[in-house]
Amino acid sequence: MNPVGVPLTTLGLAPRDAVTLEVRGRRTGRPRRIPILVTRHEGADYLVALAGESQWVRNVRAAGGEARLRRRGTRRARLEEVPVAQRAPVLAAYLEAGRRRSGEPASREQAKWYFGLEEPATPERLTELAPRYPVFRVTDTRSVRHDSVAVWEIAPGVVCIGPRGRTQTNVYLVRGADGWVLVDTGWAGDADRIEAATRQVLDADQRPGAIVLTHAHPDHSGAARELAGRWSCPVFLHPDELPIANGDYGAIRKAAGPLDHWVVLPAMRVIGRRRREKLLARNTLGEVAHTLRPAEPVPGLPGWEVVATPGHTPGHISLFRPADGVLIAGDALVNLRLNSIYGLLSQQSGLSGPPWYTTWSPAAAATSIQNLAALGPTVLGPGHGRALTEQDTPNLVRGFAAALGARPPSQDPVAGSKGAP
């Protein structure tokens, strides 16, 4: 049911009492999602575990009842487990809702399939069944503000701001010898959100001393100019990215991926040269931009190295700290299934190459993945998806790279992902 149910319930296309339950996995810490029906009983909402002591039940208990419900938006919720003695009326309400939703014949089949009921349920029979079916009451629901964002330390001195949005975009704050550096800046509208997140990490009188961009795509460099102005700091990026960041139309064409060829470049041709130049000029980095080459030290971050990872874009870079194996990979290696429609809609975790539809050279991207795997990263900070901090991260990355082989990122293998709850 999950491959179809999760996106349908999340987008609000399933029955009106269906939602997607999201709870943190008790082993991996990653969000786990499952479609589920909400049962209304005496003015309250309940979730019934039809499979008994299932994985989501154990995850909810391990998370202390903290969860999210998704349907055309997201609500935070606390799930309180209902004592066995109080479950029977909720089970009866679930069966009655099924009868109203599907009709009498279908509801009898459902009662037989899920509860083993050959005859109409009696209160006594449901009381007998109650210990086998955990029930949770939904309490303390509230909308999740769209500008909320997670802030968490993935390694000493490395703080991830994210993941956020449909593509689970991340930016990173990295502590250096004398201050902090921001790696990537999200979309153009993310400046306020990122600045608010930095206040949670930095002292009141501190602000990042530099910004480093892994590449010049708008979901990673969009807020760079605004934040650089607020903080009076420089922005560093690879020389091959600089013309793109400064609106050079010729460079944009040379670095274009399939989506650019299909949509972006035709649109730019339609609007004409004058309007195009005006549009590009509004988003250039200008004088705040400075070049950063792989052989050079990372400004403000002694002990970090610049790793050339071309492919997604010509001048894509990653940052690596050899002392403990921390890798900030940008879009060279992500932990979200961006190359599958279902993976994107359901925000499915899993190691993946950069999205093929915005990638300049799939062959170069595949080579960069092999080079990153050879570093043996112990912590992976991807541009999209949740960071990998597990003990077996080096093996996961190496396994993914080995399975990928010479295939382009649009044919990502399943190997290298981790699916434990």
C-alpha positions as CSV (number, residue, x, y, z in Angstrom):
1,M,0.0,0.0,0.0
2,N,2.8,2.4,0.8
3,P,4.1,3.0,-2.8
4,V,0.7,4.5,-3.8
5,G,-0.8,5.4,-0.4
6,V,1.8,7.7,0.9
7,P,1.8,10.3,-1.9
8,L,-2.0,10.0,-2.4
9,T,-2.7,10.7,1.3
10,T,0.0,13.4,1.6
11,L,-1.4,15.3,-1.4
12,G,-5.0,14.9,-0.2
13,L,-6.2,12.6,-3.0
14,A,-7.1,9.6,-0.9
15,P,-10.3,9.2,1.2
16,R,-11.0,12.3,3.4
17,D,-10.3,10.4,6.6
18,A,-6.9,9.1,5.3
19,V,-3.6,10.8,6.3
20,T,0.1,10.0,6.1
21,L,1.6,9.3,9.5
22,E,5.2,10.4,9.8
23,V,7.2,9.3,12.8
24,R,11.0,9.1,13.5
25,G,12.5,5.7,13.0
26,R,13.7,4.3,16.4
27,R,16.9,2.9,14.9
28,T,17.9,5.3,12.1
29,G,16.3,8.6,13.3
30,R,14.9,9.0,9.8
31,P,11.3,9.9,9.1
32,R,9.2,6.8,8.4
33,R,5.8,7.3,6.7
34,I,2.7,5.1,6.3
35,P,-0.8,5.9,5.1
36,I,-3.4,5.4,7.8
37,L,-7.1,6.1,8.4
38,V,-8.2,8.5,11.2
39,T,-11.2,7.3,13.2
40,R,-13.5,9.8,14.8
41,H,-15.0,8.8,18.2
42,E,-16.8,11.1,20.7
43,G,-15.2,14.2,19.4
44,A,-11.6,12.9,19.3
45,D,-9.4,11.4,16.5
46,Y,-7.8,8.0,16.9
47,L,-5.3,5.8,14.9
48,V,-5.9,2.0,14.9
49,A,-3.0,-0.3,14.3
50,L,-4.6,-3.0,12.1
51,A,-1.4,-5.0,11.9
52,G,-1.1,-5.1,15.7
53,E,2.4,-4.5,17.1
54,S,3.7,-3.1,13.8
55,Q,6.8,-1.1,13.1
56,W,5.0,2.3,13.2
57,V,3.6,1.4,16.6
58,R,7.0,0.7,18.0
59,N,8.4,3.9,16.4
60,V,5.6,6.0,18.0
61,R,6.4,4.6,21.4
62,A,10.1,5.1,21.0
63,A,9.4,8.7,19.9
64,G,7.4,9.4,23.0
65,G,4.3,9.9,20.9
66,E,5.8,12.7,18.8
67,A,4.6,12.5,15.2
68,R,3.3,14.4,12.2
69,L,0.1,14.0,10.1
70,R,0.2,15.0,6.5
71,R,-2.7,15.8,4.3
72,R,-2.5,18.9,2.1
73,G,-0.2,20.3,4.7
74,T,1.4,19.1,7.9
75,R,0.3,19.0,11.5
76,R,2.5,18.1,14.5
77,A,0.7,15.8,16.8
78,R,1.2,13.9,20.0
79,L,-0.2,10.3,20.0
80,E,-1.3,8.9,23.4
81,E,-1.7,5.2,23.6
82,V,-5.2,4.1,24.7
83,P,-5.4,1.6,27.5
84,V,-6.6,-1.9,26.5
85,A,-9.8,-1.5,28.5
86,Q,-10.8,1.6,26.5
87,R,-10.1,0.4,23.0
88,A,-13.3,-1.6,22.2
89,P,-15.5,1.5,21.5
90,V,-12.8,2.9,19.2
91,L,-12.6,-0.3,17.3
92,A,-16.4,-0.3,16.9
93,A,-16.2,3.3,15.6
94,Y,-13.5,2.2,13.1
95,L,-15.7,-0.6,11.8
96,E,-18.7,1.7,11.5
97,A,-16.7,4.3,9.6
98,G,-15.6,1.6,7.2
99,R,-19.3,0.6,6.6
100,R,-20.2,4.2,5.8
101,R,-17.2,4.7,3.6
102,S,-17.3,1.4,1.6
103,G,-20.8,0.0,2.0
104,E,-22.0,-3.1,3.9
105,P,-20.4,-5.9,1.7
106,A,-17.0,-4.3,1.6
107,S,-17.0,-3.5,5.3
108,R,-17.8,-7.1,6.1
109,E,-14.8,-8.2,4.1
110,Q,-12.6,-5.7,5.8
111,A,-13.8,-6.8,9.3
112,K,-13.0,-10.4,8.3
113,W,-9.6,-9.6,6.8
114,Y,-8.3,-7.3,9.6
115,F,-10.1,-8.5,12.7
116,G,-11.1,-12.1,11.8
117,L,-14.7,-11.3,12.4
118,E,-17.2,-13.7,10.6
119,E,-20.2,-12.2,12.3
120,P,-21.2,-8.6,13.2
121,A,-18.9,-7.4,16.0
122,T,-20.4,-7.3,19.5
123,P,-18.9,-5.2,22.3
124,E,-17.8,-8.4,24.1
125,R,-16.0,-9.7,21.0
126,L,-14.2,-6.3,20.4
127,T,-13.2,-6.3,24.1
128,E,-11.6,-9.7,23.5
129,L,-9.7,-8.4,20.4
130,A,-8.6,-5.1,22.0
131,P,-5.2,-6.4,23.4
132,R,-4.1,-7.3,19.8
133,Y,-4.8,-3.8,18.3
134,P,-2.9,-0.8,19.7
135,V,-4.9,2.4,19.5
136,F,-3.6,5.9,19.8
137,R,-5.5,9.1,20.5
138,V,-4.4,12.2,18.5
139,T,-3.8,15.2,20.7
140,D,-2.1,18.5,20.7
141,T,-2.3,19.0,16.9
142,R,-1.0,22.2,15.4
143,S,0.0,23.3,12.0
144,V,3.7,23.2,11.1
145,R,4.8,26.7,10.0
146,H,6.2,26.6,6.6
147,D,9.2,28.6,7.7
148,S,10.1,26.2,10.5
149,V,13.4,24.3,10.0
150,A,15.4,21.8,11.9
151,V,18.8,22.7,13.3
152,W,21.0,19.8,14.5
153,E,24.6,19.0,14.9
154,I,25.7,16.2,12.6
155,A,29.4,16.2,13.7
156,P,31.5,18.3,16.1
157,G,31.3,21.9,14.8
158,V,29.0,21.0,11.8
159,V,25.4,22.0,12.1
160,C,22.8,21.1,9.5
161,I,19.9,23.6,8.9
162,G,17.3,21.3,7.3
163,P,16.1,19.2,5.7
164,R,13.4,21.5,4.4
165,G,10.7,21.5,1.7
166,R,9.7,18.9,-0.9
167,T,13.3,18.4,-2.0
168,Q,14.6,18.4,1.6
169,T,17.2,21.0,1.0
170,N,20.1,21.5,3.5
171,V,22.5,24.2,4.3
172,Y,25.4,23.9,6.9
173,L,27.0,26.0,9.5
174,V,30.6,25.0,10.1
175,R,32.7,26.2,13.0
176,G,36.3,27.3,12.2
177,A,39.2,28.5,14.2
178,D,37.9,32.0,14.6
179,G,34.2,31.8,13.6
180,W,31.6,30.2,11.5
181,V,31.2,29.6,7.8
182,L,27.9,29.0,6.0
183,V,27.9,26.3,3.3
184,D,25.2,26.9,0.7
185,T,22.2,29.3,1.2
186,G,19.1,27.6,-0.1
187,W,16.5,29.5,-2.3
188,A,16.3,33.2,-2.7
189,G,13.4,33.4,-0.1
190,D,15.3,31.5,2.6
191,A,17.5,34.4,3.9
192,D,15.3,35.2,6.9
193,R,14.9,31.5,7.8
194,I,18.6,30.8,7.6
195,E,19.5,33.9,9.6
196,A,17.0,32.9,12.3
197,A,18.6,29.5,12.4
198,T,22.1,30.9,12.8
199,R,20.9,32.8,15.9
200,Q,20.1,29.5,17.5
201,V,23.7,28.3,17.0
202,L,25.9,31.4,17.2
203,D,26.4,33.8,20.1
204,A,24.4,37.0,20.0
205,D,27.3,39.1,18.7
206,Q,28.4,36.5,16.1
207,R,27.6,36.1,12.4
208,P,29.2,33.9,9.7
209,G,32.5,35.3,8.4
210,A,32.1,33.7,4.9
211,I,29.8,31.8,2.7
212,V,30.9,28.8,0.5
213,L,28.7,27.6,-2.3
214,T,29.0,24.0,-3.5
215,H,27.5,25.2,-6.8
216,A,25.5,28.0,-8.3
217,H,22.0,26.4,-8.7
218,P,19.3,28.6,-7.3
219,D,18.3,26.1,-4.5
220,H,21.8,26.4,-3.1
221,S,22.9,29.9,-4.0
222,G,19.6,31.7,-4.0
223,A,20.0,33.6,-0.8
224,A,23.8,34.1,-1.0
225,R,23.7,37.8,-2.1
226,E,21.2,38.8,0.5
227,L,23.0,37.1,3.4
228,A,26.4,38.3,2.3
229,G,25.0,41.8,2.4
230,R,23.5,41.4,5.8
231,W,26.7,39.8,7.2
232,S,29.2,41.9,5.2
233,C,31.0,38.7,4.2
234,P,32.4,37.3,1.0
235,V,31.0,34.4,-1.0
236,F,33.4,31.7,-2.3
237,L,32.7,29.3,-5.2
238,H,34.6,27.4,-7.9
239,P,35.9,29.6,-10.8
240,D,33.7,27.6,-13.3
241,E,30.6,28.5,-11.3
242,L,31.4,32.2,-11.1
243,P,30.1,33.2,-14.6
244,I,26.9,31.3,-13.9
245,A,26.5,33.1,-10.5
246,N,27.0,36.4,-12.2
247,G,24.4,35.8,-14.9
248,D,26.5,35.0,-17.9
249,Y,24.0,33.7,-20.4
250,G,26.6,31.9,-22.4
251,A,27.9,30.1,-19.4
252,I,24.4,29.2,-18.3
253,R,23.8,27.6,-21.7
254,K,27.1,25.6,-21.6
255,A,26.3,24.2,-18.1
256,A,22.6,23.5,-18.9
257,G,21.0,20.2,-17.9
258,P,18.0,18.6,-19.6
259,L,15.4,20.6,-17.7
260,D,17.2,23.8,-18.7
261,H,17.2,22.8,-22.4
262,W,13.5,21.9,-22.2
263,V,12.1,24.8,-20.2
264,V,14.5,27.4,-18.9
265,L,16.5,28.3,-22.0
266,P,13.4,28.4,-24.3
267,A,11.7,30.7,-21.8
268,M,14.8,33.0,-21.8
269,R,14.8,33.1,-25.6
270,V,11.1,34.0,-25.6
271,I,11.4,37.0,-23.3
272,G,14.1,38.5,-25.4
273,R,17.7,39.7,-24.7
274,R,16.9,42.9,-22.9
275,R,14.5,41.4,-20.4
276,R,16.7,38.4,-20.0
277,E,19.7,40.5,-19.1
278,K,17.7,42.5,-16.7
279,L,16.4,39.3,-15.0
280,L,19.8,37.8,-14.7
281,A,21.4,41.0,-13.4
282,R,19.0,41.0,-10.4
283,N,20.3,37.7,-9.2
284,T,24.1,38.1,-9.7
285,L,26.6,37.9,-6.8
286,G,28.6,40.7,-8.1
287,E,31.5,42.0,-6.1
288,V,30.9,39.7,-3.1
289,A,31.9,36.6,-5.1
290,H,35.4,35.2,-4.9
291,T,36.9,32.1,-6.5
292,L,37.8,29.0,-4.5
293,R,39.9,26.3,-6.2
294,P,40.4,22.7,-5.0
295,A,44.1,23.2,-4.2
296,E,43.4,26.2,-2.0
297,P,42.5,26.2,1.7
298,V,38.9,26.8,2.7
299,P,38.6,30.4,4.0
300,G,38.0,30.3,7.7
301,L,38.0,26.5,7.9
302,P,41.5,25.1,8.6
303,G,41.6,21.4,8.4
304,W,39.0,21.3,5.6
305,E,39.7,20.5,2.0
306,V,38.0,21.5,-1.3
307,V,37.1,18.4,-3.4
308,A,36.3,18.9,-7.0
309,T,33.1,17.0,-7.8
310,P,32.0,18.2,-11.3
311,G,29.1,16.6,-13.0
312,H,25.9,18.2,-11.6
313,T,27.5,21.5,-12.7
314,P,31.0,22.1,-14.2
315,G,32.4,23.6,-11.0
316,H,30.6,21.7,-8.3
317,I,32.7,21.2,-5.2
318,S,32.4,19.3,-1.9
319,L,34.1,20.0,1.4
320,F,35.9,17.2,3.3
321,R,37.5,17.2,6.8
322,P,40.1,14.3,6.8
323,A,40.6,14.4,10.5
324,D,37.2,12.7,11.2
325,G,35.9,12.0,7.7
326,V,33.1,14.5,7.6
327,L,31.9,15.2,4.1
328,I,29.6,18.0,2.9
329,A,28.7,16.8,-0.5
330,G,26.3,19.3,-2.0
331,D,24.4,17.7,-4.8
332,A,27.3,15.4,-5.8
333,L,25.8,12.8,-3.5
334,V,22.3,13.2,-1.9
335,N,20.2,11.1,0.5
336,L,16.9,11.5,-1.3
337,R,15.4,9.6,-4.2
338,L,15.3,12.6,-6.5
339,N,15.6,10.5,-9.6
340,S,12.3,8.8,-9.2
341,I,8.8,10.4,-9.3
342,Y,7.7,8.3,-6.4
343,G,10.8,9.0,-4.4
344,L,10.4,12.8,-4.9
345,L,6.7,12.8,-4.1
346,S,7.1,10.6,-1.0
347,Q,10.4,12.2,0.1
348,Q,11.9,8.7,0.2
349,S,15.3,8.5,1.8
350,G,18.2,6.7,0.0
351,L,21.6,7.5,-1.5
352,S,21.3,9.0,-5.0
353,G,23.4,10.8,-7.5
354,P,22.4,14.3,-8.5
355,P,19.0,14.7,-10.2
356,W,19.6,13.8,-13.9
357,Y,17.2,16.4,-15.1
358,T,19.3,19.3,-13.8
359,T,22.7,17.6,-14.3
360,W,25.3,18.9,-16.8
361,S,27.3,15.7,-17.2
362,P,26.0,12.4,-15.9
363,A,29.3,10.7,-16.7
364,A,31.3,13.2,-14.7
365,A,28.8,13.0,-11.9
366,A,29.3,9.3,-11.7
367,T,33.1,9.7,-11.5
368,S,32.7,12.2,-8.7
369,I,30.6,9.8,-6.7
370,Q,33.4,7.2,-7.0
371,N,35.9,9.8,-5.9
372,L,33.8,10.7,-2.8
373,A,33.4,7.0,-1.9
374,A,37.1,6.6,-2.0
375,L,37.4,9.2,0.8
376,G,35.6,6.8,3.1
377,P,33.3,9.5,4.7
378,T,32.1,8.7,8.2
379,V,29.5,11.5,8.2
380,L,27.7,12.5,5.0
381,G,26.1,16.0,4.8
382,P,24.1,15.9,1.6
383,G,22.6,18.8,-0.3
384,H,19.2,17.1,-0.1
385,G,17.9,14.5,2.4
386,R,18.8,13.7,6.0
387,A,22.5,13.5,6.9
388,L,24.0,10.1,7.3
389,T,25.7,9.8,10.7
390,E,25.5,6.0,11.3
391,Q,28.5,3.9,12.1
392,D,28.3,2.1,8.7
393,T,28.1,5.3,6.6
394,P,31.5,4.5,4.9
395,N,30.1,1.1,3.8
396,L,26.8,2.6,2.6
397,V,28.6,5.2,0.5
398,R,31.1,2.6,-0.9
399,G,28.3,0.1,-1.6
400,F,26.3,2.7,-3.4
401,A,29.2,3.8,-5.6
402,A,30.1,0.2,-6.4
403,A,26.5,-0.6,-7.4
404,L,26.3,2.6,-9.5
405,G,29.4,1.6,-11.4
406,A,29.5,3.3,-14.8
407,R,25.8,4.0,-14.9
408,P,24.6,7.6,-15.0
409,P,22.8,9.0,-11.9
410,S,19.4,8.7,-13.6
411,Q,19.8,4.9,-13.0
412,D,20.5,5.0,-9.3
413,P,20.8,1.5,-7.8
414,V,19.0,0.5,-4.6
415,A,22.3,-0.5,-3.0
416,G,23.6,1.9,-0.4
417,S,20.3,3.0,1.0
418,K,19.2,2.0,4.5
419,G,15.7,1.0,5.1
420,A,15.5,0.0,8.8
421,P,12.7,1.7,10.8
